[in-house]
């Protein structure tokens, strides 16, 4: 990303309704900004968005200063901050390694807590996380699925993390896979680990 531009992180949350993405995009564009990256989701009738916008220093200042106008127009609660590390968007730092963890189990309280606490105890930094729960067709029971990307400092940390997560998976009956992140066009290629 160009370094001569200023970057603003904008987060918004409100009741889901048609046209919110257009309103937010219009707000950024009318102030000369450009949406560089975004994550948007509607859950339980609530819409949430996080986006990274860029512009000149003056354009970024307008994006920050006029947030109340977007709140009034959209009915959403909006927060905006200058971005401190514009290159970070689920990518690792120099020398760091990305690990993908996928998990699935019949839903019960505490699964996400157990997995995230395990990652914290190993020193892994969760940079992306997505979960969902749906009705499993055969049993009609709620089934929980998780996919996370975790940054670790070196490849030597992957096996100890896999060992701890495997122990948790066996104990708690969670189907789990831990592997180096798959390559993407803007990330260092990874190698899939097999068990």
C-alpha positions in Angstrom: 0.0 0.0 0.0 1.3 3.5 -0.7 2.9 5.1 2.3 2.1 8.7 1.2 -1.6 8.1 2.1 -3.3 8.1 5.5 -5.4 5.0 6.5 -8.5 4.9 8.6 -10.1 1.8 10.2 -13.8 2.1 10.4 -16.1 -0.2 12.3 -19.9 -0.1 12.3 -22.7 -2.1 13.9 -26.5 -1.8 13.7 -29.8 -3.4 12.7 -29.5 -5.2 9.4 -31.4 -3.5 6.5 -31.0 -3.1 2.8 -28.6 -0.5 1.6 -26.1 -0.3 4.5 -23.1 -1.3 2.4 -24.0 1.4 -0.2 -24.4 4.0 2.5 -21.0 3.2 4.0 -19.3 3.1 0.6 -20.9 6.4 -0.3 -19.7 8.0 2.9 -16.1 7.0 2.2 -16.2 7.9 -1.5 -17.8 11.4 -1.0 -14.9 12.3 1.3 -12.3 11.2 -1.3 -11.5 7.9 0.4 -11.0 4.5 -1.1 -11.9 1.2 0.6 -8.8 -0.9 0.7 -10.1 -3.9 2.6 -13.3 -4.9 4.4 -15.1 -7.6 6.3 -18.9 -7.5 6.6 -21.4 -9.9 8.1 -25.0 -10.1 9.1 -25.7 -12.2 12.2 -29.0 -12.5 14.2 -30.5 -9.4 12.5 -27.5 -7.3 13.2 -25.1 -6.1 10.5 -21.4 -5.4 11.3 -18.6 -4.1 9.1 -14.9 -3.3 9.5 -13.1 -1.6 6.7 -9.8 0.0 6.0 -10.0 3.2 3.9 -7.3 5.3 2.5 -7.0 8.9 1.4 -4.9 12.0 1.7 -4.3 13.4 5.2 -7.2 15.8 4.6 -9.5 13.1 3.3 -8.7 10.8 6.3 -9.4 13.7 8.6 -12.8 14.2 7.1 -13.5 10.4 7.4 -12.7 10.7 11.1 -14.3 14.0 11.8 -17.7 13.4 10.1 -18.5 10.0 11.5 -21.6 11.4 13.3 -23.1 12.1 9.8 -22.8 8.4 8.9 -24.3 7.4 12.2 -27.3 9.7 11.6 -27.8 8.5 8.0 -27.4 4.7 8.7 -28.7 4.4 12.2 -25.5 2.4 13.0 -23.0 2.9 15.8 -19.7 3.8 14.1 -16.1 4.0 15.4 -13.2 5.2 13.4 -9.4 5.4 14.1 -6.2 6.1 12.2 -4.7 2.7 11.3 -1.4 2.1 13.0 -0.2 -0.9 10.8 -1.7 -0.7 7.3 0.1 -3.7 6.1 -1.4 -6.0 8.7 -4.6 -7.7 7.4 -4.3 -11.2 8.6 -0.8 -11.4 7.4 2.3 -12.3 9.4 5.2 -10.2 10.4 8.6 -10.8 9.0 9.8 -14.2 10.1 6.4 -15.1 11.5 4.4 -18.2 10.4 0.7 -18.5 9.8 -1.2 -21.6 10.9 -4.7 -22.6 10.0 -6.9 -24.3 12.6 -10.2 -25.8 11.7 -12.5 -27.5 14.2 -16.0 -29.0 14.4 -18.1 -30.6 17.1 -21.6 -30.9 18.4 -22.2 -27.5 20.0 -21.9 -26.9 23.7 -20.9 -24.0 25.8 -17.2 -23.3 26.1 -15.8 -24.8 22.9 -14.5 -21.5 21.5 -13.2 -20.5 24.9 -11.2 -23.8 25.2 -9.6 -23.5 21.8 -8.8 -19.8 22.1 -7.4 -20.3 25.6 -5.2 -23.1 24.3 -3.9 -20.8 21.5 -3.2 -18.0 24.1 -1.3 -20.4 26.3 1.0 -21.4 23.4 1.7 -17.8 22.5 -0.2 -17.9 19.2 -1.8 -14.7 18.0 -5.3 -15.2 16.4 -5.4 -12.8 13.4 -8.6 -14.2 11.8 -11.5 -16.2 13.3 -14.8 -17.3 11.8 -17.3 -19.6 13.6 -20.8 -20.8 12.7 -23.4 -23.1 14.2 -26.0 -25.0 12.2 -28.4 -27.9 12.5 -26.6 -31.2 11.7 -29.0 -33.0 9.2 -28.9 -36.5 10.6 -29.1 -35.8 14.3 -30.9 -32.4 14.2 -28.4 -31.2 16.8 -26.5 -27.9 16.7 -23.1 -28.4 15.1 -20.3 -25.9 15.7 -17.6 -25.1 13.1 -14.5 -22.9 13.5 -11.7 -21.7 11.2 -8.9 -19.5 12.5 -5.6 -18.2 11.3 -3.0 -17.9 14.0 0.4 -16.2 13.8 3.4 -17.9 15.5 7.0 -16.7 15.6 8.5 -19.7 13.9 7.7 -23.1 12.3 9.2 -24.9 15.3 6.1 -23.8 17.3 3.6 -25.6 15.0 4.2 -29.1 16.3 3.8 -28.2 20.0 0.6 -26.3 19.2 -0.7 -29.2 17.1 0.1 -31.6 20.0 -1.8 -29.5 22.6 -4.8 -29.0 20.3 -4.9 -32.7 19.4 -5.0 -33.6 23.1 -7.9 -31.2 23.5 -9.7 -32.5 20.5 -9.4 -36.1 21.7 -10.5 -35.2 25.2 -13.5 -33.1 24.1 -14.4 -35.0 21.0 -13.6 -32.2 18.6 -12.7 -32.9 14.9 -9.7 -30.7 14.4 -7.0 -30.0 11.8 -3.8 -27.8 12.3 -1.7 -26.9 9.3 0.5 -24.2 7.9 -1.7 -21.6 6.1 -2.3 -22.3 2.4 -0.6 -19.9 0.0 -2.4 -16.9 -1.3 -1.2 -14.4 -3.9 -0.1 -11.9 -1.2 1.3 -14.4 1.4 4.3 -16.6 1.6 3.5 -20.1 0.3 2.9 -22.7 3.0 3.2 -26.4 3.2 0.3 -28.5 4.4 1.2 -30.7 7.4 -0.1 -34.2 7.5 -0.9 -36.3 10.5 
